[in-house]
Amino acid sequence: MRALYLSDHLELRTDYPVPAPPPGESLVRVRLSGICNTDVELARGYMAFQGVIGHEFVGVVEQSDDPALVGRRVVGEINAACHRCAPCRRGDVTHCANRTVLGIVNRDGAHADYLVLPTENLHPVPDPVPDEKAVFTEPLAAACEILEQVQIHPTDRVAVIGDGKLGLLCAQVLALTGAEVHAIGRHEEKLDVLRRRGISVEAVRQGEASQKPAGWADVVVEATGNSEGFISARGLVRPRGSLVLKSTYHGTLDVNLSLLVVDEITLVGSRCGPFTPALRLLAGDVVDVTSLIQDRFSLSEADRAMARAVKPGVLKVLLEAV
């Protein structure tokens, strides 16, 4: 099969073996996959991953120990748990000490003709949801995770820092709570996605501060992936407010922890999230994901797709396994 394989360099292989699903896992023929910022960082050496990259996908089950899934369109949660370690026993399977992660940690990923995942990780896609929307289930679930971790009231003020793919999804999901959501980014054309949804936005240049006063927000979501974004987020959160970190940062981050203590700020790390509400939002067509698609390529053109995805300002690039 074809597979976008990373070793000391990234290459599209056409002779990669089709994976054989072990007991408890299913073979999925990939129809569409999405290139994520994590894929780009892996290609640059992040986590020293070796294997097939990609973790956002929609596909069709071809082999499974659950006959009801065969032939169904599915998406899949990316963390494969051992169900034996202490985190698994307390129900924290996404923090399994022995987990593999699709296209990220010790498990081949989705930029290929086929992949395997535990059957329990697979979720059937509702018929009204086309592939172009279903492929956003994983990042949309990550946005939904915020609501699993932080109680947001309709009377709250919420700031989302960052106008990348995840930031745009977070702002849309949080706006559904009725809270006053204000998104801050650097690109007018990206922020237009939120403007069309009636969400307040603000474009700021690098080095500039938001026009919102310090301490304006009850909850701030940081989704820029850079230290400047963290500084902006810290300035906007009120004392005893919550700062939700959706970013991972290269190197170390210089943080004045004393001020976080004095202001009694709640720091919340947030990553993977629940697929069921994400699929429900897609089926209800209450979140705009298709405006985030900026290009599509065949899997055979994966090199061109990756080159497009790394360009500044580009949102979602999709790979079609055709």
C-alpha positions as CSV (number, residue, x, y, z in Angstrom):
1,M,0.0,0.0,0.0
2,R,0.9,3.7,-0.1
3,A,2.1,5.3,3.1
4,L,3.7,8.6,4.1
5,Y,6.6,7.2,6.1
6,L,8.9,9.2,8.3
7,S,12.4,8.0,9.3
8,D,15.3,10.3,8.9
9,H,13.3,12.0,6.2
10,L,9.7,11.9,5.0
11,E,8.8,9.9,1.9
12,L,5.8,8.4,0.2
13,R,6.3,4.6,0.0
14,T,4.3,2.5,-2.4
15,D,5.5,-0.9,-1.1
16,Y,4.5,-0.5,2.5
17,P,2.8,-3.7,3.9
18,V,-0.9,-3.6,4.6
19,P,-1.2,-3.9,8.4
20,A,-2.8,-7.1,9.8
21,P,-5.1,-6.3,12.7
22,P,-4.3,-8.2,15.9
23,P,-7.1,-9.5,18.1
24,G,-9.4,-6.7,19.3
25,E,-8.4,-4.4,16.5
26,S,-9.9,-3.5,13.1
27,L,-8.5,-2.8,9.6
28,V,-9.7,0.5,8.2
29,R,-9.4,1.6,4.6
30,V,-8.7,5.3,4.7
31,R,-10.8,7.6,2.5
32,L,-9.7,11.0,3.7
33,S,-7.0,12.2,6.2
34,G,-6.1,15.7,7.4
35,I,-2.7,17.1,7.8
36,C,-2.2,18.5,11.3
37,N,0.4,20.8,12.8
38,T,1.6,17.8,14.8
39,D,2.4,16.0,11.5
40,V,4.5,19.0,10.4
41,E,6.3,19.0,13.7
42,L,6.9,15.3,13.6
43,A,8.5,15.7,10.2
44,R,10.8,18.3,11.8
45,G,12.0,15.8,14.5
46,Y,9.4,16.3,17.2
47,M,9.3,13.2,19.5
48,A,11.7,11.3,17.2
49,F,8.8,9.4,15.7
50,Q,9.5,6.8,13.1
51,G,6.6,5.3,11.1
52,V,3.6,6.4,9.1
53,I,2.3,9.8,10.2
54,G,-1.3,11.1,10.4
55,H,-4.0,10.8,13.0
56,E,-7.1,12.7,11.6
57,F,-9.1,10.4,9.3
58,V,-12.3,9.0,8.1
59,G,-12.4,5.5,6.5
60,V,-14.3,2.3,6.0
61,V,-13.9,-0.8,8.1
62,E,-12.8,-3.8,6.1
63,Q,-11.9,-6.3,8.8
64,S,-13.1,-6.4,12.4
65,D,-14.0,-8.6,15.3
66,D,-17.3,-6.7,15.4
67,P,-19.2,-7.8,12.3
68,A,-21.6,-4.8,12.7
69,L,-18.8,-2.4,11.9
70,V,-17.6,-4.1,8.6
71,G,-18.5,-1.8,5.7
72,R,-19.3,1.2,8.0
73,R,-17.7,4.6,7.7
74,V,-15.8,5.4,10.9
75,V,-13.5,7.8,12.6
76,G,-11.2,6.8,15.4
77,E,-9.8,7.9,18.8
78,I,-6.1,8.0,18.5
79,N,-4.9,6.6,21.9
80,A,-4.8,2.9,22.2
81,A,-4.7,1.8,25.8
82,C,-3.4,-1.3,27.6
83,H,-6.3,-1.4,30.2
84,R,-3.8,-2.8,32.8
85,C,-1.8,0.2,34.1
86,A,-2.9,2.4,37.0
87,P,-4.3,5.3,34.8
88,C,-6.3,2.7,32.8
89,R,-7.7,1.1,36.0
90,R,-8.9,4.5,37.2
91,G,-10.5,5.2,33.8
92,D,-7.9,7.6,32.4
93,V,-7.3,5.6,29.2
94,T,-6.0,8.6,27.3
95,H,-3.2,8.8,29.9
96,C,-2.4,5.1,29.7
97,A,1.2,4.6,30.7
98,N,1.7,2.1,27.9
99,R,-0.4,3.7,25.2
100,T,0.4,3.9,21.5
101,V,-0.9,6.9,19.6
102,L,-2.0,6.8,16.0
103,G,0.7,8.3,13.8
104,I,2.5,9.8,16.9
105,V,3.7,7.2,19.3
106,N,4.7,3.6,18.3
107,R,1.7,3.1,16.0
108,D,1.5,3.7,12.2
109,G,-0.9,6.4,11.3
110,A,-3.5,7.6,8.8
111,H,-1.7,9.0,5.8
112,A,-1.9,5.7,4.1
113,D,-4.3,3.4,2.3
114,Y,-5.0,1.4,5.5
115,L,-4.6,1.7,9.3
116,V,-5.4,-0.5,12.3
117,L,-6.9,0.7,15.6
118,P,-8.6,-1.0,18.5
119,T,-12.2,-1.7,17.6
120,E,-13.3,0.1,20.8
121,N,-11.7,3.3,19.5
122,L,-13.9,3.4,16.3
123,H,-17.0,5.5,16.0
124,P,-19.5,5.1,13.1
125,V,-20.1,8.3,11.2
126,P,-23.7,9.4,10.9
127,D,-24.9,9.2,7.3
128,P,-25.6,12.9,6.8
129,V,-22.0,13.8,7.7
130,P,-19.8,13.8,4.5
131,D,-16.2,12.7,4.6
132,E,-15.1,16.4,4.4
133,K,-16.7,17.1,7.7
134,A,-16.1,13.7,9.4
135,V,-12.3,14.1,9.0
136,F,-12.5,17.0,11.5
137,T,-13.9,14.8,14.3
138,E,-10.5,14.4,16.1
139,P,-9.6,18.2,16.3
140,L,-13.2,19.1,17.0
141,A,-13.2,16.6,19.9
142,A,-10.1,18.3,21.3
143,A,-12.1,21.5,21.3
144,C,-15.0,19.8,23.1
145,E,-12.6,18.6,25.7
146,I,-12.5,22.1,27.2
147,L,-16.1,21.7,28.2
148,E,-15.3,18.4,30.0
149,Q,-12.6,20.2,32.1
150,V,-13.9,23.7,32.7
151,Q,-17.4,24.8,33.7
152,I,-18.3,27.7,31.4
153,H,-21.4,29.7,32.2
154,P,-23.5,31.8,29.8
155,T,-22.5,34.9,31.8
156,D,-18.7,34.2,31.4
157,R,-16.3,36.1,29.2
158,V,-14.1,33.7,27.2
159,A,-11.0,34.7,25.2
160,V,-9.5,32.3,22.6
161,I,-5.9,33.2,21.6
162,G,-4.9,31.8,18.2
163,D,-6.6,31.7,14.8
164,G,-5.2,28.3,13.6
165,K,-7.4,25.3,13.0
166,L,-7.8,24.4,16.6
167,G,-8.3,28.0,17.8
168,L,-11.1,28.4,15.3
169,L,-12.8,25.2,16.4
170,C,-12.4,26.1,20.1
171,A,-14.0,29.5,19.6
172,Q,-17.0,27.9,17.8
173,V,-17.6,25.2,20.4
174,L,-17.3,27.6,23.3
175,A,-19.7,30.1,21.7
176,L,-22.4,27.4,21.9
177,T,-22.4,27.8,25.7
178,G,-23.9,31.3,25.4
179,A,-20.8,32.8,26.9
180,E,-19.3,36.0,25.4
181,V,-16.5,34.6,23.3
182,H,-13.8,36.9,21.8
183,A,-11.2,35.4,19.5
184,I,-7.8,37.0,18.9
185,G,-5.5,36.2,16.0
186,R,-3.2,37.7,13.4
187,H,-5.1,36.9,10.1
188,E,-8.2,38.7,9.1
189,E,-9.1,36.0,6.5
190,K,-9.0,33.3,9.2
191,L,-11.0,35.3,11.7
192,D,-13.7,35.8,9.0
193,V,-14.7,32.2,9.7
194,L,-15.8,33.3,13.1
195,R,-17.2,36.6,12.0
196,R,-19.6,34.7,9.8
197,R,-20.7,32.8,12.9
198,G,-21.4,36.0,14.8
199,I,-18.4,35.6,17.1
200,S,-16.4,38.6,18.2
201,V,-12.9,38.7,16.8
202,E,-9.8,40.9,16.9
203,A,-6.8,40.9,14.7
204,V,-3.5,42.0,16.3
205,R,0.0,42.3,14.9
206,Q,3.0,40.4,16.3
207,G,4.1,42.2,19.4
208,E,0.8,44.1,19.9
209,A,-1.5,43.6,22.8
210,S,-5.3,43.0,22.6
211,Q,-7.5,46.0,23.0
212,K,-9.3,44.1,25.8
213,P,-8.2,45.2,29.2
214,A,-6.0,43.1,31.5
215,G,-8.1,40.6,33.4
216,W,-11.0,40.8,31.0
217,A,-11.7,37.1,30.7
218,D,-13.0,34.5,33.1
219,V,-11.5,31.8,30.9
220,V,-8.7,32.1,28.4
221,V,-7.8,29.3,25.9
222,E,-4.3,29.5,24.5
223,A,-4.0,27.9,21.1
224,T,-1.1,29.7,19.4
225,G,1.7,27.2,20.0
226,N,4.1,30.0,20.9
227,S,5.3,31.7,24.0
228,E,4.0,35.1,23.0
229,G,0.5,33.6,22.9
230,F,1.0,32.4,26.5
231,I,2.0,35.9,27.6
232,S,-1.1,37.4,26.0
233,A,-3.3,34.7,27.5
234,R,-1.9,35.3,31.0
235,G,-2.6,39.0,30.7
236,L,-6.2,38.5,29.8
237,V,-7.3,36.1,32.5
238,R,-8.8,37.6,35.7
239,P,-7.7,36.6,39.2
240,R,-9.2,33.2,40.1
241,G,-9.9,32.7,36.4
242,S,-8.9,29.6,34.3
243,L,-6.2,29.4,31.7
244,V,-6.6,26.5,29.3
245,L,-3.5,25.4,27.5
246,K,-4.1,23.8,24.1
247,S,-0.5,24.5,22.9
248,T,2.6,22.4,23.3
249,Y,5.8,24.6,23.2
250,H,9.2,24.0,21.8
251,G,11.9,24.3,24.5
252,T,11.2,25.9,27.8
253,L,8.6,28.6,28.6
254,D,9.6,31.5,30.9
255,V,6.7,31.8,33.4
256,N,6.4,33.8,36.5
257,L,4.7,31.2,38.7
258,S,4.5,33.5,41.7
259,L,2.0,35.8,39.9
260,L,-0.1,32.7,39.0
261,V,-0.1,31.8,42.7
262,V,-0.9,35.4,43.8
263,D,-3.8,35.6,41.3
264,E,-4.9,32.0,42.1
265,I,-5.1,31.1,38.4
266,T,-6.2,27.6,37.5
267,L,-4.0,26.1,34.8
268,V,-5.6,23.4,32.7
269,G,-3.7,21.3,30.2
270,S,-6.1,20.1,27.5
271,R,-5.5,17.8,24.5
272,C,-7.6,14.8,23.2
273,G,-11.4,14.9,23.7
274,P,-14.7,13.0,23.3
275,F,-15.8,11.9,19.8
276,T,-19.5,11.5,20.5
277,P,-20.3,15.2,21.1
278,A,-18.0,16.1,18.2
279,L,-19.9,13.9,15.8
280,R,-23.2,15.3,17.2
281,L,-22.1,18.8,16.4
282,L,-21.1,17.8,12.9
283,A,-24.4,16.0,12.3
284,G,-26.3,19.1,13.6
285,D,-24.2,21.4,11.3
286,V,-23.7,23.9,14.1
287,V,-20.0,24.2,13.6
288,D,-18.3,25.4,10.4
289,V,-15.4,23.1,9.5
290,T,-15.5,23.2,5.7
291,S,-14.4,26.8,5.6
292,L,-11.1,25.5,7.2
293,I,-10.3,23.4,4.1
294,Q,-7.8,25.1,1.9
295,D,-6.6,22.4,-0.4
296,R,-7.0,18.7,-1.3
297,F,-4.4,16.3,-2.7
298,S,-4.3,12.7,-3.7
299,L,-2.3,10.5,-1.3
300,S,0.1,10.0,-4.3
301,E,0.8,13.8,-4.1
302,A,1.6,13.7,-0.4
303,D,4.9,15.6,-0.8
304,R,3.0,18.5,-2.5
305,A,0.4,18.4,0.3
306,M,2.9,18.6,3.0
307,A,4.7,21.5,1.3
308,R,1.4,23.3,1.1
309,A,0.5,22.6,4.7
310,V,3.7,24.1,6.1
311,K,3.1,27.5,4.4
312,P,2.3,30.3,6.8
313,G,-1.4,31.0,7.1
314,V,-2.6,27.8,5.6
315,L,-5.4,26.0,7.5
316,K,-6.5,22.4,6.7
317,V,-4.9,20.4,3.8
318,L,-6.6,17.0,3.1
319,L,-5.2,13.8,1.6
320,E,-7.5,11.6,-0.4
321,A,-6.6,8.0,-0.6
322,V,-7.7,7.6,-4.2
